Amino acid sequence: MERANADAEAELQIRLHATDGRLLRAIEDALARIGAGTFGVCEACKQPISEARLEAVPWTHLCRKCKEQRGA
Ligand SMILES: [Zn+2]
């Protein structure tokens, strides 16, 4: 019972964060990349994205350097 509550709470958190359509799309992209085995690789320079960055922004598809270069 307690576990079910925790799951529901986690889902609510995800839903709250996913109200931003762009973020939801980014999460879906990340899930697709996990399925394709390319998760954690920068799309721009093809270098691995640091674990610290992935922990902070799990749905990112750019390494920190490329993200900063794009000014986003
Ligand atoms: Zn990069």
N, CA, C, O and the ligand as a Tripos MOL2 file, in Angstrom:
@<TRIPOS>MOLECULE
protein
  289   287    73     0     0
PROTEIN
NO_CHARGES

@<TRIPOS>ATOM
      1 N           0.8500   -1.2110    0.0000 N.3       1 MET1
      2 CA          0.0000    0.0000    0.0000 C.3       1 MET1
      3 C           0.8770    1.2500    0.0000 C.2       1 MET1
      4 O           0.6330    2.2240   -0.7110 O.2       1 MET1
      5 N           1.9120    1.1660    0.8380 N.am      2 GLU2
      6 CA          2.7890    2.3270    0.9240 C.3       2 GLU2
      7 C           3.5400    2.5450   -0.3890 C.2       2 GLU2
      8 O           3.7650    3.6730   -0.8270 O.2       2 GLU2
      9 N           3.9170    1.4270   -0.9930 N.am      3 ARG3
     10 CA          4.6460    1.5210   -2.2540 C.3       3 ARG3
     11 C           3.7520    2.1240   -3.3360 C.2       3 ARG3
     12 O           4.2090    2.9380   -4.1390 O.2       3 ARG3
     13 N           2.4970    1.7310   -3.3580 N.am      4 ALA4
     14 CA          1.5690    2.2530   -4.3590 C.3       4 ALA4
     15 C           1.4320    3.7650   -4.2100 C.2       4 ALA4
     16 O           1.3690    4.4930   -5.2000 O.2       4 ALA4
     17 N           1.3860    4.2220   -2.9750 N.am      5 ASN5
     18 CA          1.2890    5.6600   -2.7350 C.3       5 ASN5
     19 C           2.5260    6.3840   -3.2460 C.2       5 ASN5
     20 O           2.4370    7.4530   -3.8500 O.2       5 ASN5
     21 N           3.6860    5.7770   -2.9900 N.am      6 ALA6
     22 CA          4.9290    6.3910   -3.4430 C.3       6 ALA6
     23 C           4.9590    6.4750   -4.9660 C.2       6 ALA6
     24 O           5.3920    7.4790   -5.5320 O.2       6 ALA6
     25 N           4.5000    5.4230   -5.6170 N.am      7 ASP7
     26 CA          4.4560    5.4130   -7.0820 C.3       7 ASP7
     27 C           3.5190    6.4990   -7.5950 C.2       7 ASP7
     28 O           3.8480    7.2180   -8.5390 O.2       7 ASP7
     29 N           2.3570    6.6160   -6.9720 N.am      8 ALA8
     30 CA          1.3880    7.6210   -7.3960 C.3       8 ALA8
     31 C           1.9700    9.0240   -7.2070 C.2       8 ALA8
     32 O           1.7530    9.9220   -8.0200 O.2       8 ALA8
     33 N           2.7050    9.1820   -6.1250 N.am      9 GLU9
     34 CA          3.3010   10.4780   -5.8500 C.3       9 GLU9
     35 C           4.3660   10.8130   -6.8920 C.2       9 GLU9
     36 O           4.4540   11.9420   -7.3750 O.2       9 GLU9
     37 N           5.1680    9.8070   -7.2240 N.am     10 ALA10
     38 CA          6.2050   10.0160   -8.2340 C.3      10 ALA10
     39 C           5.5720   10.3550   -9.5730 C.2      10 ALA10
     40 O           6.0620   11.2180  -10.3010 O.2      10 ALA10
     41 N           4.4800    9.6710   -9.8940 N.am     11 GLU11
     42 CA          3.8110    9.9300  -11.1670 C.3      11 GLU11
     43 C           3.2510   11.3470  -11.2040 C.2      11 GLU11
     44 O           3.3050   12.0240  -12.2310 O.2      11 GLU11
     45 N           2.7180   11.7790  -10.0780 N.am     12 LEU12
     46 CA          2.1860   13.1360   -9.9920 C.3      12 LEU12
     47 C           3.3010   14.1520  -10.2290 C.2      12 LEU12
     48 O           3.1120   15.1360  -10.9450 O.2      12 LEU12
     49 N           4.4560   13.9090   -9.6270 N.am     13 GLN13
     50 CA          5.5990   14.7980   -9.8230 C.3      13 GLN13
     51 C           5.9530   14.8750  -11.3070 C.2      13 GLN13
     52 O           6.1950   15.9540  -11.8460 O.2      13 GLN13
     53 N           5.9770   13.7060  -11.9590 N.am     14 ILE14
     54 CA          6.3050   13.6750  -13.3830 C.3      14 ILE14
     55 C           5.2690   14.4600  -14.1750 C.2      14 ILE14
     56 O           5.6100   15.2340  -15.0690 O.2      14 ILE14
     57 N           4.0020   14.2520  -13.8390 N.am     15 ARG15
     58 CA          2.9360   14.9560  -14.5530 C.3      15 ARG15
     59 C           3.0540   16.4650  -14.3720 C.2      15 ARG15
     60 O           2.8660   17.2300  -15.3180 O.2      15 ARG15
     61 N           3.3630   16.8820  -13.1590 N.am     16 LEU16
     62 CA          3.5060   18.3080  -12.8920 C.3      16 LEU16
     63 C           4.6170   18.8900  -13.7540 C.2      16 LEU16
     64 O           4.4650   19.9540  -14.3550 O.2      16 LEU16
     65 N           5.7450   18.1690  -13.8050 N.am     17 HIS17
     66 CA          6.8730   18.6650  -14.5910 C.3      17 HIS17
     67 C           6.5890   18.5710  -16.0840 C.2      17 HIS17
     68 O           7.0950   19.3670  -16.8750 O.2      17 HIS17
     69 N           5.7810   17.5970  -16.4550 N.am     18 ALA18
     70 CA          5.5410   17.3490  -17.8690 C.3      18 ALA18
     71 C           4.4730   18.2700  -18.4380 C.2      18 ALA18
     72 O           4.1330   18.1620  -19.6160 O.2      18 ALA18
     73 N           3.9350   19.1760  -17.6230 N.am     19 THR19
     74 CA          2.9330   20.0890  -18.1600 C.3      19 THR19
     75 C           3.5570   20.9990  -19.2150 C.2      19 THR19
     76 O           2.8550   21.5340  -20.0730 O.2      19 THR19
     77 N           4.8620   21.1710  -19.1480 N.am     20 ASP20
     78 CA          5.5680   21.8840  -20.2080 C.3      20 ASP20
     79 C           5.7270   20.9290  -21.3890 C.2      20 ASP20
     80 O           6.4550   19.9400  -21.2980 O.2      20 ASP20
     81 N           5.0520   21.2220  -22.4880 N.am     21 GLY21
     82 CA          5.0550   20.3190  -23.6330 C.3      21 GLY21
     83 C           6.4410   20.0430  -24.1820 C.2      21 GLY21
     84 O           6.7360   18.9330  -24.6230 O.2      21 GLY21
     85 N           7.2860   21.0580  -24.1530 N.am     22 ARG22
     86 CA          8.6390   20.8620  -24.6780 C.3      22 ARG22
     87 C           9.4170   19.8790  -23.8170 C.2      22 ARG22
     88 O          10.1790   19.0560  -24.3260 O.2      22 ARG22
     89 N           9.2140   19.9760  -22.4930 N.am     23 LEU23
     90 CA          9.9130   19.0710  -21.5910 C.3      23 LEU23
     91 C           9.3980   17.6520  -21.7850 C.2      23 LEU23
     92 O          10.1720   16.6960  -21.8180 O.2      23 LEU23
     93 N           8.0800   17.5280  -21.9130 N.am     24 LEU24
     94 CA          7.5020   16.2040  -22.1340 C.3      24 LEU24
     95 C           8.0840   15.5760  -23.3890 C.2      24 LEU24
     96 O           8.4230   14.3930  -23.4040 O.2      24 LEU24
     97 N           8.1950   16.3650  -24.4240 N.am     25 ARG25
     98 CA          8.7440   15.8790  -25.6910 C.3      25 ARG25
     99 C          10.2040   15.4410  -25.5050 C.2      25 ARG25
    100 O          10.6360   14.4210  -26.0440 O.2      25 ARG25
    101 N          10.9530   16.2420  -24.7250 N.am     26 ALA26
    102 CA         12.3520   15.9180  -24.4870 C.3      26 ALA26
    103 C          12.4750   14.6100  -23.7200 C.2      26 ALA26
    104 O          13.3670   13.8060  -23.9890 O.2      26 ALA26
    105 N          11.5710   14.4000  -22.7590 N.am     27 ILE27
    106 CA         11.6040   13.1520  -21.9960 C.3      27 ILE27
    107 C          11.2800   11.9800  -22.9170 C.2      27 ILE27
    108 O          11.9120   10.9260  -22.8360 O.2      27 ILE27
    109 N          10.3070   12.1660  -23.7790 N.am     28 GLU28
    110 CA          9.9550   11.0870  -24.7100 C.3      28 GLU28
    111 C          11.1360   10.7730  -25.6330 C.2      28 GLU28
    112 O          11.4060    9.6110  -25.9370 O.2      28 GLU28
    113 N          11.8310   11.8210  -26.0720 N.am     29 ASP29
    114 CA         13.0140   11.6190  -26.9090 C.3      29 ASP29
    115 C          14.0780   10.8380  -26.1540 C.2      29 ASP29
    116 O          14.7150    9.9410  -26.7060 O.2      29 ASP29
    117 N          14.2640   11.1930  -24.8720 N.am     30 ALA30
    118 CA         15.2740   10.5110  -24.0670 C.3      30 ALA30
    119 C          14.9220    9.0380  -23.9300 C.2      30 ALA30
    120 O          15.7940    8.1750  -24.0350 O.2      30 ALA30
    121 N          13.6520    8.7500  -23.6970 N.am     31 LEU31
    122 CA         13.2230    7.3590  -23.5700 C.3      31 LEU31
    123 C          13.4670    6.6130  -24.8900 C.2      31 LEU31
    124 O          13.8620    5.4470  -24.8870 O.2      31 LEU31
    125 N          13.2290    7.2920  -26.0090 N.am     32 ALA32
    126 CA         13.4600    6.6730  -27.3080 C.3      32 ALA32
    127 C          14.9450    6.3790  -27.5010 C.2      32 ALA32
    128 O          15.3190    5.3520  -28.0690 O.2      32 ALA32
    129 N          15.7980    7.3120  -27.0130 N.am     33 ARG33
    130 CA         17.2400    7.1030  -27.1590 C.3      33 ARG33
    131 C          17.7330    5.9750  -26.2580 C.2      33 ARG33
    132 O          18.6630    5.2480  -26.6080 O.2      33 ARG33
    133 N          17.0960    5.8360  -25.0900 N.am     34 ILE34
    134 CA         17.4400    4.6950  -24.2310 C.3      34 ILE34
    135 C          17.1390    3.4060  -24.9870 C.2      34 ILE34
    136 O          17.9320    2.4640  -24.9730 O.2      34 ILE34
    137 N          15.9720    3.3750  -25.6520 N.am     35 GLY35
    138 CA         15.5830    2.1980  -26.4150 C.3      35 GLY35
    139 C          16.5320    1.9340  -27.5760 C.2      35 GLY35
    140 O          16.7950    0.7840  -27.9270 O.2      35 GLY35
    141 N          17.0470    3.0140  -28.1700 N.am     36 ALA36
    142 CA         17.9270    2.8860  -29.3290 C.3      36 ALA36
    143 C          19.3770    2.6870  -28.9240 C.2      36 ALA36
    144 O          20.2260    2.4220  -29.7750 O.2      36 ALA36
    145 N          19.6700    2.8130  -27.6370 N.am     37 GLY37
    146 CA         21.0270    2.6000  -27.1530 C.3      37 GLY37
    147 C          21.9350    3.7910  -27.3610 C.2      37 GLY37
    148 O          23.1540    3.6550  -27.2590 O.2      37 GLY37
    149 N          21.3670    4.9760  -27.6550 N.am     38 THR38
    150 CA         22.1850    6.1590  -27.8780 C.3      38 THR38
    151 C          22.0370    7.1680  -26.7450 C.2      38 THR38
    152 O          22.5270    8.2930  -26.8390 O.2      38 THR38
    153 N          21.3630    6.7620  -25.6830 N.am     39 PHE39
    154 CA         21.1810    7.6760  -24.5580 C.3      39 PHE39
    155 C          22.5290    8.0090  -23.9200 C.2      39 PHE39
    156 O          23.3690    7.1260  -23.7480 O.2      39 PHE39
    157 N          22.7380    9.2740  -23.5720 N.am     40 GLY40
    158 CA         23.9760    9.6750  -22.9060 C.3      40 GLY40
    159 C          25.0720   10.0680  -23.8770 C.2      40 GLY40
    160 O          26.2040   10.3260  -23.4670 O.2      40 GLY40
    161 N          24.7400   10.1180  -25.1780 N.am     41 VAL41
    162 CA         25.7120   10.5510  -26.1800 C.3      41 VAL41
    163 C          25.2390   11.8780  -26.7620 C.2      41 VAL41
    164 O          24.0800   12.0110  -27.1560 O.2      41 VAL41
    165 N          26.1380   12.8580  -26.8140 N.am     42 CYS42
    166 CA         25.7830   14.1610  -27.3380 C.3      42 CYS42
    167 C          25.4360   14.0600  -28.8190 C.2      42 CYS42
    168 O          26.1750   13.4510  -29.5920 O.2      42 CYS42
    169 N          24.3100   14.6580  -29.2140 N.am     43 GLU43
    170 CA         23.8850   14.5800  -30.6120 C.3      43 GLU43
    171 C          24.7490   15.4450  -31.5140 C.2      43 GLU43
    172 O          24.8540   15.1840  -32.7120 O.2      43 GLU43
    173 N          25.3700   16.4770  -30.9450 N.am     44 ALA44
    174 CA         26.1420   17.4090  -31.7600 C.3      44 ALA44
    175 C          27.5650   16.9100  -31.9770 C.2      44 ALA44
    176 O          28.0300   16.8530  -33.1160 O.2      44 ALA44
    177 N          28.2720   16.5450  -30.8940 N.am     45 CYS45
    178 CA         29.6860   16.1710  -31.0310 C.3      45 CYS45
    179 C          29.9230   14.6770  -30.8620 C.2      45 CYS45
    180 O          31.0520   14.2080  -31.0070 O.2      45 CYS45
    181 N          28.8720   13.9270  -30.5560 N.am     46 LYS46
    182 CA         28.9350   12.4650  -30.4430 C.3      46 LYS46
    183 C          29.8250   11.9970  -29.2930 C.2      46 LYS46
    184 O          30.2370   10.8380  -29.2460 O.2      46 LYS46
    185 N          30.1130   12.9050  -28.3750 N.am     47 GLN47
    186 CA         30.8910   12.5250  -27.1970 C.3      47 GLN47
    187 C          29.9350   12.1340  -26.0760 C.2      47 GLN47
    188 O          28.8010   12.6080  -26.0270 O.2      47 GLN47
    189 N          30.4000   11.2620  -25.1690 N.am     48 PRO48
    190 CA         29.5290   10.9010  -24.0430 C.3      48 PRO48
    191 C          29.2220   12.1190  -23.1840 C.2      48 PRO48
    192 O          30.0990   12.9440  -22.9260 O.2      48 PRO48
    193 N          27.9840   12.2250  -22.7470 N.am     49 ILE49
    194 CA         27.5800   13.2960  -21.8370 C.3      49 ILE49
    195 C          27.9510   12.8680  -20.4200 C.2      49 ILE49
    196 O          27.7650   11.7090  -20.0490 O.2      49 ILE49
    197 N          28.4720   13.7970  -19.6330 N.am     50 SER50
    198 CA         28.9420   13.4560  -18.2930 C.3      50 SER50
    199 C          27.8080   12.9290  -17.4280 C.2      50 SER50
    200 O          26.6560   13.3460  -17.5530 O.2      50 SER50
    201 N          28.1670   11.9980  -16.5440 N.am     51 GLU51
    202 CA         27.1480   11.4180  -15.6660 C.3      51 GLU51
    203 C          26.5020   12.4830  -14.7980 C.2      51 GLU51
    204 O          25.3020   12.4250  -14.5310 O.2      51 GLU51
    205 N          27.2960   13.4620  -14.3510 N.am     52 ALA52
    206 CA         26.7510   14.5160  -13.4950 C.3      52 ALA52
    207 C          25.6780   15.2950  -14.2480 C.2      52 ALA52
    208 O          24.6370   15.6390  -13.6880 O.2      52 ALA52
    209 N          25.9450   15.5710  -15.5340 N.am     53 ARG53
    210 CA         24.9550   16.3170  -16.3300 C.3      53 ARG53
    211 C          23.7040   15.4670  -16.5500 C.2      53 ARG53
    212 O          22.5860   15.9770  -16.4910 O.2      53 ARG53
    213 N          23.8930   14.1810  -16.8000 N.am     54 LEU54
    214 CA         22.7420   13.3050  -17.0170 C.3      54 LEU54
    215 C          21.9030   13.1750  -15.7580 C.2      54 LEU54
    216 O          20.6810   13.0330  -15.8150 O.2      54 LEU54
    217 N          22.5880   13.2280  -14.6100 N.am     55 GLU55
    218 CA         21.8350   13.1490  -13.3580 C.3      55 GLU55
    219 C          21.0170   14.4160  -13.1530 C.2      55 GLU55
    220 O          19.8960   14.3700  -12.6450 O.2      55 GLU55
    221 N          21.5910   15.5520  -13.5560 N.am     56 ALA56
    222 CA         20.8950   16.8200  -13.3610 C.3      56 ALA56
    223 C          19.7990   17.0140  -14.4040 C.2      56 ALA56
    224 O          18.7180   17.5150  -14.0930 O.2      56 ALA56
    225 N          20.0870   16.6110  -15.6530 N.am     57 VAL57
    226 CA         19.1450   16.8050  -16.7620 C.3      57 VAL57
    227 C          19.0640   15.5140  -17.5630 C.2      57 VAL57
    228 O          19.6490   15.4170  -18.6420 O.2      57 VAL57
    229 N          18.3470   14.5220  -17.0470 N.am     58 PRO58
    230 CA         18.3750   13.1790  -17.6590 C.3      58 PRO58
    231 C          17.8970   13.1460  -19.1060 C.2      58 PRO58
    232 O          18.2320   12.2250  -19.8510 O.2      58 PRO58
    233 N          17.1130   14.1500  -19.5090 N.am     59 TRP59
    234 CA         16.5290   14.1130  -20.8530 C.3      59 TRP59
    235 C          17.3640   14.9070  -21.8600 C.2      59 TRP59
    236 O          16.9600   15.0840  -23.0090 O.2      59 TRP59
    237 N          18.5360   15.3850  -21.4190 N.am     60 THR60
    238 CA         19.3300   16.1920  -22.3420 C.3      60 THR60
    239 C          19.8580   15.3570  -23.5000 C.2      60 THR60
    240 O          20.0780   14.1550  -23.3520 O.2      60 THR60
    241 N          20.0600   15.9890  -24.6480 N.am     61 HIS61
    242 CA         20.6600   15.2930  -25.7760 C.3      61 HIS61
    243 C          21.9030   16.0270  -26.2660 C.2      61 HIS61
    244 O          22.4510   15.7140  -27.3230 O.2      61 HIS61
    245 N          22.3450   17.0270  -25.4630 N.am     62 LEU62
    246 CA         23.5590   17.7560  -25.7960 C.3      62 LEU62
    247 C          24.4690   17.7670  -24.5780 C.2      62 LEU62
    248 O          23.9870   17.8750  -23.4500 O.2      62 LEU62
    249 N          25.7780   17.6580  -24.7860 N.am     63 CYS63
    250 CA         26.6940   17.8010  -23.6690 C.3      63 CYS63
    251 C          26.7170   19.2790  -23.2530 C.2      63 CYS63
    252 O          26.2070   20.1490  -23.9590 O.2      63 CYS63
    253 N          27.3130   19.5280  -22.1120 N.am     64 ARG64
    254 CA         27.2840   20.8820  -21.5610 C.3      64 ARG64
    255 C          27.9290   21.8840  -22.5200 C.2      64 ARG64
    256 O          27.4260   22.9920  -22.7040 O.2      64 ARG64
    257 N          29.0350   21.4880  -23.1200 N.am     65 LYS65
    258 CA         29.7710   22.3740  -24.0160 C.3      65 LYS65
    259 C          28.9080   22.7710  -25.2220 C.2      65 LYS65
    260 O          28.8110   23.9490  -25.5670 O.2      65 LYS65
    261 N          28.2910   21.7810  -25.8470 N.am     66 CYS66
    262 CA         27.4800   22.0640  -27.0230 C.3      66 CYS66
    263 C          26.2460   22.8880  -26.6480 C.2      66 CYS66
    264 O          25.8260   23.7690  -27.3990 O.2      66 CYS66
    265 N          25.6810   22.5960  -25.4930 N.am     67 LYS67
    266 CA         24.5160   23.3490  -25.0250 C.3      67 LYS67
    267 C          24.8910   24.8220  -24.8590 C.2      67 LYS67
    268 O          24.1370   25.7140  -25.2470 O.2      67 LYS67
    269 N          26.0690   25.0620  -24.2750 N.am     68 GLU68
    270 CA         26.5030   26.4530  -24.0550 C.3      68 GLU68
    271 C          26.8090   27.1300  -25.3920 C.2      68 GLU68
    272 O          26.5220   28.3140  -25.5700 O.2      68 GLU68
    273 N          27.3860   26.3870  -26.3230 N.am     69 GLN69
    274 CA         27.7130   26.9560  -27.6320 C.3      69 GLN69
    275 C          26.4510   27.3980  -28.3680 C.2      69 GLN69
    276 O          26.4580   28.3750  -29.1180 O.2      69 GLN69
    277 N          25.3820   26.6650  -28.1390 N.am     70 ARG70
    278 CA         24.1190   27.0010  -28.8110 C.3      70 ARG70
    279 C          23.3980   28.1380  -28.0910 C.2      70 ARG70
    280 O          22.4210   28.6890  -28.5980 O.2      70 ARG70
    281 N          23.8910   28.4780  -26.9090 N.am     71 GLY71
    282 CA         23.3250   29.6000  -26.1780 C.3      71 GLY71
    283 C          21.9270   29.3370  -25.6660 C.2      71 GLY71
    284 O          21.1530   30.2710  -25.4570 O.2      71 GLY71
    285 N          21.5970   28.0850  -25.4650 N.am     72 ALA72
    286 CA         20.2390   27.7650  -24.9920 C.3      72 ALA72
    287 C          20.2430   27.4130  -23.5180 C.2      72 ALA72
    288 O          19.1910   27.1170  -22.9510 O.2      72 ALA72
    289 ZN         28.5740   17.8900  -27.4530 Zn       73 ZN73
@<TRIPOS>BOND
     1     1     2 1
     2     2     3 1
     3     3     4 2
     4     3     5 am
     5     5     6 1
     6     6     7 1
     7     7     8 2
     8     7     9 am
     9     9    10 1
    10    10    11 1
    11    11    12 2
    12    11    13 am
    13    13    14 1
    14    14    15 1
    15    15    16 2
    16    15    17 am
    17    17    18 1
    18    18    19 1
    19    19    20 2
    20    19    21 am
    21    21    22 1
    22    22    23 1
    23    23    24 2
    24    23    25 am
    25    25    26 1
    26    26    27 1
    27    27    28 2
    28    27    29 am
    29    29    30 1
    30    30    31 1
    31    31    32 2
    32    31    33 am
    33    33    34 1
    34    34    35 1
    35    35    36 2
    36    35    37 am
    37    37    38 1
    38    38    39 1
    39    39    40 2
    40    39    41 am
    41    41    42 1
    42    42    43 1
    43    43    44 2
    44    43    45 am
    45    45    46 1
    46    46    47 1
    47    47    48 2
    48    47    49 am
    49    49    50 1
    50    50    51 1
    51    51    52 2
    52    51    53 am
    53    53    54 1
    54    54    55 1
    55    55    56 2
    56    55    57 am
    57    57    58 1
    58    58    59 1
    59    59    60 2
    60    59    61 am
    61    61    62 1
    62    62    63 1
    63    63    64 2
    64    63    65 am
    65    65    66 1
    66    66    67 1
    67    67    68 2
    68    67    69 am
    69    69    70 1
    70    70    71 1
    71    71    72 2
    72    71    73 am
    73    73    74 1
    74    74    75 1
    75    75    76 2
    76    75    77 am
    77    77    78 1
    78    78    79 1
    79    79    80 2
    80    79    81 am
    81    81    82 1
    82    82    83 1
    83    83    84 2
    84    83    85 am
    85    85    86 1
    86    86    87 1
    87    87    88 2
    88    87    89 am
    89    89    90 1
    90    90    91 1
    91    91    92 2
    92    91    93 am
    93    93    94 1
    94    94    95 1
    95    95    96 2
    96    95    97 am
    97    97    98 1
    98    98    99 1
    99    99   100 2
   100    99   101 am
   101   101   102 1
   102   102   103 1
   103   103   104 2
   104   103   105 am
   105   105   106 1
   106   106   107 1
   107   107   108 2
   108   107   109 am
   109   109   110 1
   110   110   111 1
   111   111   112 2
   112   111   113 am
   113   113   114 1
   114   114   115 1
   115   115   116 2
   116   115   117 am
   117   117   118 1
   118   118   119 1
   119   119   120 2
   120   119   121 am
   121   121   122 1
   122   122   123 1
   123   123   124 2
   124   123   125 am
   125   125   126 1
   126   126   127 1
   127   127   128 2
   128   127   129 am
   129   129   130 1
   130   130   131 1
   131   131   132 2
   132   131   133 am
   133   133   134 1
   134   134   135 1
   135   135   136 2
   136   135   137 am
   137   137   138 1
   138   138   139 1
   139   139   140 2
   140   139   141 am
   141   141   142 1
   142   142   143 1
   143   143   144 2
   144   143   145 am
   145   145   146 1
   146   146   147 1
   147   147   148 2
   148   147   149 am
   149   149   150 1
   150   150   151 1
   151   151   152 2
   152   151   153 am
   153   153   154 1
   154   154   155 1
   155   155   156 2
   156   155   157 am
   157   157   158 1
   158   158   159 1
   159   159   160 2
   160   159   161 am
   161   161   162 1
   162   162   163 1
   163   163   164 2
   164   163   165 am
   165   165   166 1
   166   166   167 1
   167   167   168 2
   168   167   169 am
   169   169   170 1
   170   170   171 1
   171   171   172 2
   172   171   173 am
   173   173   174 1
   174   174   175 1
   175   175   176 2
   176   175   177 am
   177   177   178 1
   178   178   179 1
   179   179   180 2
   180   179   181 am
   181   181   182 1
   182   182   183 1
   183   183   184 2
   184   183   185 am
   185   185   186 1
   186   186   187 1
   187   187   188 2
   188   187   189 am
   189   189   190 1
   190   190   191 1
   191   191   192 2
   192   191   193 am
   193   193   194 1
   194   194   195 1
   195   195   196 2
   196   195   197 am
   197   197   198 1
   198   198   199 1
   199   199   200 2
   200   199   201 am
   201   201   202 1
   202   202   203 1
   203   203   204 2
   204   203   205 am
   205   205   206 1
   206   206   207 1
   207   207   208 2
   208   207   209 am
   209   209   210 1
   210   210   211 1
   211   211   212 2
   212   211   213 am
   213   213   214 1
   214   214   215 1
   215   215   216 2
   216   215   217 am
   217   217   218 1
   218   218   219 1
   219   219   220 2
   220   219   221 am
   221   221   222 1
   222   222   223 1
   223   223   224 2
   224   223   225 am
   225   225   226 1
   226   226   227 1
   227   227   228 2
   228   227   229 am
   229   229   230 1
   230   230   231 1
   231   231   232 2
   232   231   233 am
   233   233   234 1
   234   234   235 1
   235   235   236 2
   236   235   237 am
   237   237   238 1
   238   238   239 1
   239   239   240 2
   240   239   241 am
   241   241   242 1
   242   242   243 1
   243   243   244 2
   244   243   245 am
   245   245   246 1
   246   246   247 1
   247   247   248 2
   248   247   249 am
   249   249   250 1
   250   250   251 1
   251   251   252 2
   252   251   253 am
   253   253   254 1
   254   254   255 1
   255   255   256 2
   256   255   257 am
   257   257   258 1
   258   258   259 1
   259   259   260 2
   260   259   261 am
   261   261   262 1
   262   262   263 1
   263   263   264 2
   264   263   265 am
   265   265   266 1
   266   266   267 1
   267   267   268 2
   268   267   269 am
   269   269   270 1
   270   270   271 1
   271   271   272 2
   272   271   273 am
   273   273   274 1
   274   274   275 1
   275   275   276 2
   276   275   277 am
   277   277   278 1
   278   278   279 1
   279   279   280 2
   280   279   281 am
   281   281   282 1
   282   282   283 1
   283   283   284 2
   284   283   285 am
   285   285   286 1
   286   286   287 1
   287   287   288 2
@<TRIPOS>SUBSTRUCTURE
     1 MET1         2 RESIDUE 1 A MET
     2 GLU2         6 RESIDUE 1 A GLU
     3 ARG3        10 RESIDUE 1 A ARG
     4 ALA4        14 RESIDUE 1 A ALA
     5 ASN5        18 RESIDUE 1 A ASN
     6 ALA6        22 RESIDUE 1 A ALA
     7 ASP7        26 RESIDUE 1 A ASP
     8 ALA8        30 RESIDUE 1 A ALA
     9 GLU9        34 RESIDUE 1 A GLU
    10 ALA10       38 RESIDUE 1 A ALA
    11 GLU11       42 RESIDUE 1 A GLU
    12 LEU12       46 RESIDUE 1 A LEU
    13 GLN13       50 RESIDUE 1 A GLN
    14 ILE14       54 RESIDUE 1 A ILE
    15 ARG15       58 RESIDUE 1 A ARG
    16 LEU16       62 RESIDUE 1 A LEU
    17 HIS17       66 RESIDUE 1 A HIS
    18 ALA18       70 RESIDUE 1 A ALA
    19 THR19       74 RESIDUE 1 A THR
    20 ASP20       78 RESIDUE 1 A ASP
    21 GLY21       82 RESIDUE 1 A GLY
    22 ARG22       86 RESIDUE 1 A ARG
    23 LEU23       90 RESIDUE 1 A LEU
    24 LEU24       94 RESIDUE 1 A LEU
    25 ARG25       98 RESIDUE 1 A ARG
    26 ALA26      102 RESIDUE 1 A ALA
    27 ILE27      106 RESIDUE 1 A ILE
    28 GLU28      110 RESIDUE 1 A GLU
    29 ASP29      114 RESIDUE 1 A ASP
    30 ALA30      118 RESIDUE 1 A ALA
    31 LEU31      122 RESIDUE 1 A LEU
    32 ALA32      126 RESIDUE 1 A ALA
    33 ARG33      130 RESIDUE 1 A ARG
    34 ILE34      134 RESIDUE 1 A ILE
    35 GLY35      138 RESIDUE 1 A GLY
    36 ALA36      142 RESIDUE 1 A ALA
    37 GLY37      146 RESIDUE 1 A GLY
    38 THR38      150 RESIDUE 1 A THR
    39 PHE39      154 RESIDUE 1 A PHE
    40 GLY40      158 RESIDUE 1 A GLY
    41 VAL41      162 RESIDUE 1 A VAL
    42 CYS42      166 RESIDUE 1 A CYS
    43 GLU43      170 RESIDUE 1 A GLU
    44 ALA44      174 RESIDUE 1 A ALA
    45 CYS45      178 RESIDUE 1 A CYS
    46 LYS46      182 RESIDUE 1 A LYS
    47 GLN47      186 RESIDUE 1 A GLN
    48 PRO48      190 RESIDUE 1 A PRO
    49 ILE49      194 RESIDUE 1 A ILE
    50 SER50      198 RESIDUE 1 A SER
    51 GLU51      202 RESIDUE 1 A GLU
    52 ALA52      206 RESIDUE 1 A ALA
    53 ARG53      210 RESIDUE 1 A ARG
    54 LEU54      214 RESIDUE 1 A LEU
    55 GLU55      218 RESIDUE 1 A GLU
    56 ALA56      222 RESIDUE 1 A ALA
    57 VAL57      226 RESIDUE 1 A VAL
    58 PRO58      230 RESIDUE 1 A PRO
    59 TRP59      234 RESIDUE 1 A TRP
    60 THR60      238 RESIDUE 1 A THR
    61 HIS61      242 RESIDUE 1 A HIS
    62 LEU62      246 RESIDUE 1 A LEU
    63 CYS63      250 RESIDUE 1 A CYS
    64 ARG64      254 RESIDUE 1 A ARG
    65 LYS65      258 RESIDUE 1 A LYS
    66 CYS66      262 RESIDUE 1 A CYS
    67 LYS67      266 RESIDUE 1 A LYS
    68 GLU68      270 RESIDUE 1 A GLU
    69 GLN69      274 RESIDUE 1 A GLN
    70 ARG70      278 RESIDUE 1 A ARG
    71 GLY71      282 RESIDUE 1 A GLY
    72 ALA72      286 RESIDUE 1 A ALA
    73 ZN73       289 GROUP 0 **** ****
